[in-house]
Amino acid sequence: MSDAIEPQDSQPASELPAQPAPPINSRFLYVDVAALRAKQLRKGAQPRIADTERTHLPRKAERIAMEEVRQGLVYYDIPEPKRNGAEAAE
């Protein structure tokens, strides 16, 4: 799963971009992005949610990640699908 979607954690929490990430319409993509972001939070990444909003959220990394994805604070990249041998030969 980790090679399919890569949340980008290159920006610190204090330097949030002006434009939110595009909305996620697939619940499966939402779960994948939130799970990978929760993994980053557990490894020490700073939450991107404002301090005032963080007081009302649970302290679990998974819940914080879900809220960040919902608000468009997590940028993600979906790589092109891999081609099989028959298509690559063309």
HUTA-V188520 format. One record per backbone hydrogen bond with DSSP energy under -0.5 kcal/mol. CO is the residue of the C=O (numbers start at 0). NH is the residue of the N-H. Records with the same first field share a line. If there is no record, write none. Layout:
CO->NH + NH
//
This chain:
0->3 + 4
3->78
4->6
6->8
7->74
11->14
22->24
24->26
25->29
26->30
27->31
28->32
29->33
30->34
31->35
32->36
33->37
34->38
35->39
36->40
37->41
38->42
39->44
40->43
49->52 + 53
50->54
52->55
53->56
59->63
60->64
61->65
62->66
63->67
64->68
65->69
66->70
67->72 + 73
68->71
71->20
72->74
74->7
76->5 + 78
83->87
84->88
85->89
86->89
//
